[in-house]
Amino acid sequence: MPKTRAVHERMGEQIKLARLRRQLSSQLVAECAGTSRQTLNSIEKGSATVSIGSYAAVLHALTNLDTDLLLIAKDDEFGRKLQDLNLPTRKRAPKVGYS
């Protein structure tokens, strides 16, 4: 999908820029991430064939940027609207039993 490919490429570019801003070599980041330079190169190009675990390892090697992965689908506005449409609505309040 072209839009998905564009997202991958942008993510890879942002990872590469984060590495360069920190003035870290690709060899050092690859070693810290426990991966090869070729895999890091693929990540920086936005390859969709690299596992998300490798992406997370590289982000972690860039000073704990992997916590940003927790933001994925955090605010699922569309999903919440769908969920709200399926919630049952009560016409009356439930009866409270008095003892």
C-alpha positions as CSV (number, residue, x, y, z in Angstrom):
1,M,0.0,0.0,0.0
2,P,1.5,3.4,-1.0
3,K,0.4,5.2,2.1
4,T,1.7,2.5,4.4
5,R,5.0,2.5,2.5
6,A,5.2,6.3,3.0
7,V,4.7,5.9,6.7
8,H,7.5,3.3,6.9
9,E,9.8,5.5,4.9
10,R,9.1,8.5,7.2
11,M,9.6,6.4,10.3
12,G,12.9,5.2,9.0
13,E,14.0,8.7,8.1
14,Q,13.1,9.9,11.6
15,I,15.1,7.0,13.2
16,K,18.1,7.9,11.0
17,L,17.8,11.6,12.0
18,A,17.6,10.7,15.7
19,R,20.8,8.6,15.3
20,L,22.6,11.4,13.4
21,R,21.5,14.1,15.9
22,R,23.1,11.9,18.7
23,Q,26.2,11.6,16.6
24,L,26.1,7.8,16.8
25,S,27.6,5.5,14.2
26,S,25.4,2.9,12.5
27,Q,27.9,0.3,13.8
28,L,27.4,1.4,17.4
29,V,23.7,1.6,17.2
30,A,23.5,-1.8,15.5
31,E,25.7,-3.4,18.2
32,C,23.6,-1.8,21.0
33,A,20.4,-3.0,19.4
34,G,21.8,-6.5,18.9
35,T,21.3,-6.4,15.2
36,S,23.4,-6.0,12.1
37,R,24.3,-2.9,10.2
38,Q,22.3,-4.2,7.3
39,T,19.2,-4.5,9.4
40,L,19.7,-1.0,10.8
41,N,20.2,0.2,7.2
42,S,16.9,-1.4,6.2
43,I,15.1,0.2,9.2
44,E,16.5,3.6,8.3
45,K,15.1,3.0,4.7
46,G,11.7,2.1,6.2
47,S,11.7,-1.5,5.2
48,A,8.4,-3.3,6.0
49,T,10.2,-6.7,6.1
50,V,12.1,-5.9,9.3
51,S,10.4,-7.1,12.5
52,I,8.9,-4.6,14.9
53,G,11.1,-6.1,17.5
54,S,14.2,-4.9,15.6
55,Y,12.6,-1.5,15.2
56,A,12.0,-1.4,19.0
57,A,15.6,-2.6,19.7
58,V,17.0,0.2,17.6
59,L,14.7,2.8,19.2
60,H,15.8,1.5,22.6
61,A,19.5,1.9,21.6
62,L,18.8,5.5,20.7
63,T,18.3,6.3,24.4
64,N,15.1,4.7,25.2
65,L,13.0,6.0,22.4
66,D,11.1,2.7,22.4
67,T,8.7,4.1,24.9
68,D,7.2,6.0,22.0
69,L,5.8,2.7,20.8
70,L,3.3,2.9,23.7
71,L,1.6,5.8,21.8
72,I,0.5,3.5,19.0
73,A,-3.3,3.4,18.8
74,K,-3.5,5.0,22.3
75,D,-6.2,7.4,21.3
76,D,-8.4,5.2,19.1
77,E,-11.2,7.7,18.5
78,F,-12.7,5.7,15.6
79,G,-12.7,2.5,17.6
80,R,-14.3,4.2,20.6
81,K,-17.1,5.6,18.5
82,L,-17.8,2.1,17.1
83,Q,-17.7,0.7,20.6
84,D,-20.2,3.4,21.8
85,L,-22.6,2.6,19.0
86,N,-22.8,-1.0,20.3
87,L,-23.3,-0.2,24.0
88,P,-26.8,-1.2,25.2
89,T,-29.0,1.7,26.4
90,R,-31.3,1.1,29.3
91,K,-34.7,2.7,29.0
92,R,-35.2,2.7,32.8
93,A,-33.0,2.7,35.8
94,P,-32.5,-0.7,37.4
95,K,-34.8,-1.5,40.4
96,V,-33.1,-1.3,43.7
97,G,-34.2,-3.9,46.2
98,Y,-35.0,-2.7,49.7
99,S,-34.6,-5.1,52.6
